[in-house]
Amino acid sequence: MIAVLQRVLEASVKIENVTAGSINQGLLVFFCVESGDTEDKIPYMVEKIINLRIFEDENGKMSKSLQDINGDMLIISQFTLAGNTQKGRRPDFTGAAKPEIAKPMYEKFISEIQKIINGNVAQGQFGADMKVSLINDGPVTMIVKR
């Protein structure tokens, strides 16, 4: 599993020109299930993401987590994170899990996040063509991989 986290002041996702989800301060999470991933990786990803101390405290140091600030999370499925660009000019996406495997794990990840975080949880639509807008905060971008 791969997640790219972006610390944001706000973010939203549109599908067919209709806003499907939006958040205020928090994390925009691009989430990818790779071939061979199993559900037992989800608890690690959830715990790591919500407790990663990448929000600033009153002294400007990154010492607060999403939970500490009661932040929101927008979760977007993105199989292209598994793209291999080492050979040729066209990425190879065979490293991404098949949709019938990835979609249930993406949904379980969202469900586990919703059970735990204090803030709002919004999401895109698995497999849809989405338009994501955001205002980066920092910018701060992290990659979490398991």
N, C-alpha and C positions, 0 to 999 in steps of 0.2 A: 504494500500500500504506500502511496505517496500522497502527501498533502502539501500544498503551497499555501502559506498563510500570509495575508496582507493585513497589517494594522490599518484600520480605516476610521475616518470620522463619520462616513456614511457610505452605503453601497446599495445597489438595487439590480434586479435582473428583469428583463423584459422578454416575453415569448410572444411572437407574432404581434408585436407592438403593444402588448398589454403587460403591465407590471405584475409579475408573479410573486415577487417578494422584495422587501426592502428592510434595511436596518439603519440604526444610528451607530454611535461609536462602538467599535468592537473588531471582529475579525471576519474577513472574507476568506473562505476556505475553498480552494479548488481541490477536489478529492478524486483519486484514481485507484481503482482496484486492478492489481496486476495478476497475470496468469500465475497460478499456484497459490495465491493468497487464500487464507481461510478465515472464518469468523473469529477465531481465537486472537487475531491481531487487533480487532476493533477496540477492546478495552484499553490496550496500550495507547492507541492513537487518540482515543477520547481523553484519557487522563493526561497525556503529554500536551495536547493542544489546549485544553482548558486551563491547565496549570502553568503553562510556559510564561515566565515573567518577562513580558515584552512591552508592558505599559509603564509609563513614567509615574513616579511618585512625586511628592511636593518638592523634592530636590532635583528633579529632572533626571533621575536615575531609573533605568528599566528594572523595577523591582516588584511590579504588580502584575497579577495574572488577569485573564478575562473575568474570572470569578471575583477577584478583588474589586474590580471596577463595575461589577454587574453589567458587563458588556453584552452586546448582541452578537449573533453569528449568522452569516449568510453562507450556505453550503451549495456549491456548484459541482456537479459531476463533470469530470474532464479526463476522458481516456487518453487524450494526446500527451499527458504527462508521462506516459509509458513509451512515447515515441523514441525510437533509436535513430540517431542522425549520424552514426559513425561511418556508414558506407553510402556512397552516392549522394544525390540531392533530394531524394524523396524519402521522408521519414518512414520507418517500418514500425507499424503499430501492433505487431504480433505479440508484444510484451504485455498488452492490455488484456484483461480478462474478458471473456465472451459476455455479451449483455445479459444472458440468462443467469450468469454467476455474479456479475458485477452489480446489477440492479438491486437484488435483495441485500447485498452487503452495504451498498450506498444507503438504502432505506434503513437498515439496522443501525448504521453509524448515526444517521439523523435521529432516530428514535432514542438512542442512548444519550446523545447530546441533549435532547429535549428533556429527558428525565433529570439531568444534573444541573444545567446552567441556570443562573438567575435571570438572565436577559432574554430577549426575544430571539427565536430561531426562525429563520426564513430559508427557503430553498428554491433551487431551480427545478427543472424537470429533466429527468434522466433521458438522454438521447435526443433532446430537443436542440434546435438552433436557438441559442440564447444570446442576448445582448446585455453585457454586464457593464455597469457604470460604477465608479468609485471615486472617492476622494481619499488618497493615501494619507496616512498620518506618519510623517517622518521623512521619507518613506521607510517602513520597516517591513521586510519580507523574509520569511523563514521557510525552510523546507524540512518537513518531518517525514521520515521514511522508516518503514518497519518491514 
